[in-house]
Amino acid sequence: MKDSIDISVNIAGITIQNPVMTASGTFGFGREYGDFYDVNKLGALVTKGLTLLPKEGNPPPRIWETPAGMLNSVGLENPGVEKFIEEEWPYLSKLSIPVIANIDGDTIEEYQETAEKLSTLKKLAALEVNISCPNVEKGGLAFGQDPKSAFEVIEAVRKATNLPIIAKLSPNVTHIQEIAKAAVSAGADALSLINTIVGAAIDIDKQQPVFSRTFAGLSGPAVKPIALRMVWEVCDAVDVPVIGMGGITTWQDAVEFILAGATAVAVGTANFVNPTAPLEIIEGIKSYVKMKGQSMESLIGAARNGKNNI
């Protein structure tokens, strides 16, 4: 029976049944959460980051708990695009919801070749191009901190695929609006933000950094106010859909991002604490829409009405 409360939204030509996605790197390839609930209830599933060749990732430890969030230094561990297509895609292709592949690379050419290979998958809905990972030596964040290099990566991927492109932006920049505008001018159909914020932790017994690369990416509730501010700023700068993420753990958090201008949201760290958090957020948004008597569309950016931009 069709749900009577319509909270569907459209991202870059993709209609999703509700505005709640999973954040890349926190949901594996979906199969891992299939034991907890039917992942077809999500709006869309965003895969773990994929690179052209397999990556072993960084040495342990990779995770460190903080008072209001989590530091991670996974380093994009993944099986590589060929093995993904062979072993993971058969499961993902059977899902009824849109599946978005997150891609990364050490070089522009790697991004381009990875995009070409994934574009052969008929049911793949879009590519999320990660130009924001802080936990690798090459690529990732290096491309996302400069408008010129961000433009070059997105332009190269644009030439390699006809799929919608979602550029994933980093908060570790001075002027995120300039990066956002560069990505859109290069061909991005939508933007997602934020990735993790660079942080650190010290092991006081060993008297040395916890992580092998010293710095790691901070996510969780601590970053939400920063993410919310950046979503607001980016919505000022571009007219493509924005997917907001960063510290979303409740439906109230998600509604804040939507009222700030995000068309959809993604749940990340909360998946580790409460695997059913995305479902609870979906139900919370439905209840909010019903309580307010407003359409889903009218809520997007509603907090901006009558407000002066920052």
C-alpha positions as CSV (number, residue, x, y, z in Angstrom):
1,M,0.0,0.0,0.0
2,K,1.4,3.4,-1.0
3,D,2.4,5.7,1.8
4,S,-0.1,8.6,2.1
5,I,2.6,11.1,3.1
6,D,4.7,12.0,0.2
7,I,8.3,13.0,1.2
8,S,9.9,12.1,-2.2
9,V,12.5,14.5,-3.6
10,N,14.5,14.8,-6.8
11,I,18.3,14.9,-6.9
12,A,19.9,15.5,-10.3
13,G,17.0,13.9,-12.1
14,I,16.8,11.0,-9.7
15,T,13.5,10.7,-7.8
16,I,14.0,9.2,-4.4
17,Q,11.1,8.0,-2.2
18,N,12.4,9.9,0.8
19,P,15.3,12.3,1.4
20,V,17.4,10.0,3.6
21,M,20.6,8.5,2.2
22,T,23.5,6.7,3.7
23,A,26.9,8.5,3.8
24,S,29.7,6.8,2.0
25,G,32.1,4.9,4.1
26,T,29.6,4.2,6.9
27,F,27.3,1.7,5.2
28,G,29.7,-0.6,3.4
29,F,28.0,-1.9,0.3
30,G,24.6,-2.2,2.0
31,R,24.7,-5.9,2.5
32,E,26.1,-5.4,6.0
33,Y,23.0,-3.6,7.1
34,G,20.6,-6.0,5.4
35,D,20.5,-8.1,8.6
36,F,19.1,-5.1,10.6
37,Y,16.3,-3.9,8.2
38,D,15.2,-3.8,4.6
39,V,17.5,-1.2,3.0
40,N,14.9,-0.7,0.3
41,K,13.2,1.7,2.8
42,L,16.0,4.2,2.4
43,G,15.9,7.1,-0.1
44,A,19.2,6.0,-1.7
45,L,22.3,4.0,-0.9
46,V,25.7,5.5,-1.3
47,T,28.5,2.9,-1.5
48,K,31.8,2.9,0.3
49,G,34.4,4.8,-1.7
50,L,35.8,3.0,-4.7
51,T,39.2,3.4,-6.4
52,L,40.5,2.0,-9.7
53,L,42.7,-0.5,-7.9
54,P,42.2,-2.2,-4.5
55,K,43.4,-0.3,-1.5
56,E,44.5,-1.8,1.8
57,G,43.8,1.4,3.8
58,N,45.8,2.7,6.7
59,P,47.4,0.6,9.5
60,P,45.3,0.3,12.7
61,P,44.0,1.9,14.8
62,R,41.5,3.4,12.3
63,I,38.8,4.5,14.7
64,W,39.0,6.7,17.9
65,E,36.1,7.8,19.9
66,T,35.9,11.4,21.0
67,P,33.4,13.0,23.5
68,A,31.1,14.1,20.7
69,G,32.0,12.1,17.7
70,M,34.5,9.8,16.0
71,L,37.9,10.2,14.4
72,N,38.6,7.8,11.6
73,S,41.6,7.1,9.4
74,V,40.4,4.2,7.3
75,G,42.3,5.3,4.2
76,L,39.7,4.3,1.6
77,E,40.1,0.5,2.1
78,N,38.2,-1.0,-0.8
79,P,38.3,-4.0,-3.2
80,G,38.8,-1.8,-6.3
81,V,36.3,-1.2,-9.0
82,E,36.6,-4.5,-10.9
83,K,36.0,-6.6,-7.8
84,F,33.1,-4.3,-6.8
85,I,31.5,-4.9,-10.1
86,E,32.0,-8.7,-9.9
87,E,31.2,-9.3,-6.2
88,E,29.1,-6.4,-4.8
89,W,27.1,-5.2,-7.8
90,P,25.0,-8.4,-8.2
91,Y,23.5,-7.7,-4.8
92,L,23.2,-3.9,-5.1
93,S,21.6,-4.2,-8.6
94,K,18.7,-6.1,-7.1
95,L,17.7,-3.3,-4.7
96,S,14.7,-1.2,-5.6
97,I,16.2,2.1,-4.5
98,P,18.8,4.2,-6.4
99,V,22.4,3.2,-5.7
100,I,25.1,5.8,-6.0
101,A,28.7,4.8,-6.2
102,N,31.3,7.0,-4.4
103,I,34.6,7.2,-6.3
104,D,38.1,8.4,-5.4
105,G,41.5,8.5,-7.0
106,D,45.1,9.3,-6.7
107,T,45.1,11.1,-10.0
108,I,42.6,12.7,-12.3
109,E,43.1,9.8,-14.8
110,E,42.2,7.3,-12.1
111,Y,39.0,9.2,-11.3
112,Q,38.2,9.2,-15.0
113,E,38.9,5.5,-15.6
114,T,36.9,4.4,-12.5
115,A,34.0,6.5,-13.7
116,E,34.2,4.9,-17.1
117,K,34.1,1.4,-15.7
118,L,31.2,2.1,-13.4
119,S,29.2,3.7,-16.2
120,T,28.8,0.3,-17.8
121,L,26.4,-0.7,-14.9
122,K,22.9,-0.1,-16.3
123,K,21.1,0.4,-13.0
124,L,23.7,2.6,-11.3
125,A,21.9,5.9,-10.5
126,A,24.8,8.3,-10.1
127,L,28.5,8.9,-9.2
128,E,29.5,10.7,-6.0
129,V,32.9,12.1,-6.7
130,N,34.9,12.3,-3.5
131,I,37.3,15.3,-3.7
132,S,37.4,15.6,0.1
133,C,38.9,12.5,1.8
134,P,41.5,13.7,4.4
135,N,42.9,10.2,5.1
136,V,45.0,9.4,2.0
137,E,48.4,10.5,0.9
138,K,47.3,11.4,-2.7
139,G,44.0,12.5,-4.3
140,G,40.9,13.1,-2.2
141,L,41.3,16.3,-0.2
142,A,44.2,17.5,-2.4
143,F,41.7,18.0,-5.2
144,G,39.0,19.5,-3.1
145,Q,40.9,22.4,-1.5
146,D,41.5,24.4,-4.7
147,P,38.8,25.5,-7.2
148,K,41.0,24.8,-10.2
149,S,41.8,21.2,-9.3
150,A,38.3,20.6,-8.2
151,F,37.1,21.9,-11.6
152,E,39.7,19.6,-13.4
153,V,38.6,16.4,-11.6
154,I,34.9,17.0,-12.1
155,E,35.4,18.1,-15.7
156,A,37.3,14.8,-16.4
157,V,34.7,12.7,-14.8
158,R,32.0,14.6,-16.7
159,K,33.7,13.6,-20.0
160,A,33.9,10.0,-18.8
161,T,30.2,9.4,-17.9
162,N,26.6,10.3,-18.8
163,L,25.6,9.5,-15.2
164,P,24.6,12.3,-12.9
165,I,27.6,13.6,-10.9
166,I,27.5,14.5,-7.3
167,A,30.6,16.3,-6.1
168,K,31.4,15.6,-2.4
169,L,33.0,18.7,-0.8
170,S,35.4,19.1,2.1
171,P,34.9,21.4,5.1
172,N,38.7,21.8,5.3
173,V,38.7,24.8,3.1
174,T,38.6,28.6,3.5
175,H,36.0,29.4,0.9
176,I,33.7,26.5,0.3
177,Q,31.5,28.5,-2.0
178,E,34.3,28.9,-4.5
179,I,34.9,25.1,-4.5
180,A,31.1,24.5,-4.9
181,K,30.9,26.9,-7.9
182,A,33.9,25.4,-9.6
183,A,32.4,21.9,-9.3
184,V,29.1,23.0,-10.7
185,S,30.7,24.9,-13.5
186,A,32.7,21.7,-14.4
187,G,29.5,19.7,-14.7
188,A,28.4,18.5,-11.3
189,D,24.7,18.0,-11.2
190,A,24.5,18.1,-7.4
191,L,26.7,18.6,-4.4
192,S,27.1,16.7,-1.1
193,L,28.7,18.1,2.0
194,I,30.4,17.9,4.4
195,N,33.1,15.2,4.6
196,T,35.0,14.9,7.8
197,I,37.0,17.7,9.5
198,V,40.7,17.1,10.0
199,G,41.5,16.4,13.7
200,A,43.9,14.5,15.9
201,A,44.2,12.4,19.0
202,I,47.1,11.6,21.3
203,D,47.6,8.4,23.2
204,I,48.8,9.6,26.6
205,D,50.2,6.3,27.6
206,K,52.4,5.9,24.6
207,Q,52.9,9.7,24.3
208,Q,52.4,9.6,20.6
209,P,49.6,10.2,18.0
210,V,46.9,7.6,17.9
211,F,46.9,7.4,14.1
212,S,49.8,6.4,11.8
213,R,49.1,9.5,9.7
214,T,48.8,11.7,12.9
215,F,45.7,13.4,11.6
216,A,42.3,11.9,11.0
217,G,38.7,12.8,10.0
218,L,36.3,13.9,12.7
219,S,32.6,13.1,12.3
220,G,29.5,12.9,14.5
221,P,27.4,15.3,16.5
222,A,30.4,17.7,17.1
223,V,30.5,18.7,13.4
224,K,26.8,19.3,12.8
225,P,26.8,23.1,13.4
226,I,29.7,23.5,11.0
227,A,28.1,21.3,8.4
228,L,24.8,23.2,8.7
229,R,26.5,26.5,8.2
230,M,28.3,25.2,5.1
231,V,25.2,23.8,3.6
232,W,23.6,27.2,4.1
233,E,26.5,29.0,2.4
234,V,26.7,26.6,-0.5
235,C,22.9,26.9,-1.1
236,D,23.6,30.6,-1.5
237,A,26.2,30.1,-4.1
238,V,24.8,27.4,-6.5
239,D,21.4,26.4,-7.8
240,V,21.9,22.6,-8.0
241,P,20.5,20.3,-5.3
242,V,22.6,19.9,-2.1
243,I,22.8,16.7,0.0
244,G,23.6,17.7,3.6
245,M,25.5,15.5,6.0
246,G,27.6,15.9,9.1
247,G,26.5,14.8,12.6
248,I,22.9,13.9,11.7
249,T,21.7,11.5,14.4
250,T,18.0,12.4,14.7
251,W,15.1,13.4,12.5
252,Q,15.3,16.9,14.0
253,D,18.9,17.2,12.8
254,A,17.8,16.1,9.3
255,V,15.0,18.7,9.3
256,E,17.4,21.4,10.2
257,F,19.5,20.6,7.1
258,I,16.4,20.6,4.9
259,L,15.2,23.9,6.3
260,A,18.7,25.3,5.6
261,G,18.4,24.4,1.9
262,A,19.4,20.7,1.6
263,T,17.2,18.7,-0.8
264,A,18.3,15.5,0.9
265,V,20.4,14.3,3.8
266,A,22.9,11.5,4.5
267,V,23.4,9.6,7.7
268,G,26.9,8.6,8.6
269,T,28.4,8.0,12.0
270,A,25.0,7.5,13.5
271,N,24.8,4.2,11.7
272,F,27.6,2.8,13.9
273,V,25.7,3.8,17.1
274,N,22.2,3.0,16.0
275,P,21.9,0.9,12.8
276,T,18.2,1.8,12.4
277,A,18.8,5.6,12.7
278,P,18.0,6.2,9.0
279,L,14.6,4.5,9.4
280,E,13.8,6.5,12.5
281,I,14.8,9.7,10.7
282,I,12.6,8.9,7.7
283,E,9.6,8.3,10.0
284,G,10.4,11.5,11.9
285,I,10.4,13.6,8.7
286,K,7.1,12.1,7.7
287,S,5.6,13.0,11.1
288,Y,7.0,16.5,10.8
289,V,5.5,17.0,7.3
290,K,2.2,15.8,8.6
291,M,2.3,18.0,11.7
292,K,3.2,21.1,9.8
293,G,0.8,20.5,7.0
294,Q,3.4,21.4,4.4
295,S,4.7,19.7,1.4
296,M,8.2,18.2,1.4
297,E,9.2,20.6,-1.4
298,S,8.0,23.7,0.6
299,L,10.3,22.7,3.5
300,I,13.5,22.8,1.5
301,G,15.2,26.0,2.4
302,A,12.2,27.3,4.4
303,A,14.4,28.7,7.1
304,R,16.0,31.0,4.5
305,N,12.8,32.9,3.8
306,G,13.2,36.4,5.0
307,K,16.7,35.8,6.3
308,N,19.8,37.7,5.4
309,N,22.5,35.6,4.0
310,I,25.7,35.2,5.9
